[in-house]
Amino acid sequence: MSKRTYQPSKIRRKRTLGFLVRSRTKNGQAVIRRRRQKGRKRLAL
């Protein structure tokens, strides 16, 4: 049997996709802005 593709890790997820990480870069801020405009309840993790 082969392993499944997704082996979740909360720490890694936060460090790569978290709000603070997003806010740091210009593109990340654009992501947050777009999600705000769309009316997302969750902007980032």
ROGU-712835 format. One line per 10 residues: for each residue x negated, y negated, z negated of N, C-alpha, C, CB. Coordinates in steps of 0.1 Angstrom, whole numbers. Atoms other than C-alpha are relative to their C-alpha. Glycine has a CB too. Example, Ala and Ser with C-alpha at 12.3 -4.5 7.8 and 13.67 -1.06 7.14 Angstrom:
<pts>
-9 12 0 -123 45 -78 -9 -12 0 10 0 -12 | 9 11 0 -137 11 -71 8 -11 -8 -4 -5 14
</pts>
This chain:
<pts>
-8 12 0 0 0 0 -9 -13 0 9 0 -12 | 8 12 0 -13 -34 9 7 -10 -9 -1 -6 14 | -5 10 9 -9 -64 -14 9 -10 7 -12 -8 -6 | -9 10 -5 18 -90 -9 -9 -13 2 12 -2 -9 | 8 12 -3 6 -123 6 0 -10 -11 6 -6 13 | -1 11 10 18 -146 -21 -2 5 -14 14 -7 1 | 4 -4 14 1 -142 -55 0 -13 -8 -14 7 -1 | -2 14 6 14 -173 -74 -9 -3 -12 14 -2 -4 | 7 5 11 -8 -193 -97 5 -14 -3 -16 1 2 | -6 13 3 8 -222 -115 -11 -11 0 7 0 -14
10 10 1 -25 -240 -121 -5 -4 14 -13 6 -8 | 4 3 -13 -36 -238 -85 10 -8 8 -3 13 8 | -11 7 -7 -2 -249 -73 1 -15 -4 13 7 -4 | 0 14 6 -3 -280 -96 -12 -8 6 -1 0 -15 | 12 7 -4 -38 -288 -85 0 -4 15 -12 8 -3 | 0 3 -14 -31 -287 -48 12 -8 4 -1 13 8 | -12 5 -4 5 -298 -46 7 -9 -10 9 10 4 | -6 7 11 11 -317 -78 2 -15 3 -8 1 -12 | -3 14 -2 24 -353 -81 -13 -9 -1 10 -5 -10 | 12 8 2 -9 -367 -94 -9 1 12 -7 4 -13
9 -2 -12 -28 -352 -65 5 -7 12 -2 16 3 | -6 7 -11 -4 -365 -40 -2 -15 0 15 3 1 | 1 15 2 -5 -400 -54 -14 -5 3 4 -4 -14 | 14 4 -1 -43 -401 -51 -3 -5 14 -9 10 -4 | 4 3 -14 -45 -402 -13 11 -8 7 -3 13 8 | -9 8 -8 -29 -424 13 11 9 6 -7 -8 11 | -9 -9 -6 -13 -395 31 10 7 -10 -7 11 7 | -8 -6 11 -1 -380 -2 11 -10 -4 -9 4 -12 | -10 11 3 16 -413 -10 11 0 10 -7 -13 -2 | -10 0 -11 33 -411 24 9 11 -2 -8 1 14
-9 -11 3 46 -377 15 10 -3 -10 -8 13 -4 | -9 4 11 61 -390 -17 10 -10 5 -8 -5 -12 | -8 10 -6 75 -420 1 11 6 8 -7 -10 8 | -10 -7 -9 92 -398 27 10 8 -8 -7 9 10 | -9 -8 8 107 -375 1 9 -9 -8 -8 9 -9 | -9 9 7 120 -405 -18 11 -5 9 -8 -12 -6 | -10 4 -10 137 -418 13 10 10 3 -8 -5 13 | -9 -11 -3 152 -385 20 9 3 -11 -8 13 4 | -9 -1 12 166 -385 -15 -2 14 -7 14 -1 4 | 3 -13 7 148 -354 -28 0 -2 -15 -14 5 4
0 1 14 154 -346 -64 -14 2 -5 9 11 -6 | 14 -2 3 118 -332 -67 -9 -6 11 -3 15 -1 | 8 6 -9 92 -353 -51 -13 8 3 -4 -14 -4 | 12 -9 0 62 -331 -59 2 10 -11 -13 -8 0 | -2 -9 11 56 -303 -83 -2 -6 -14 -10 11 2
</pts>
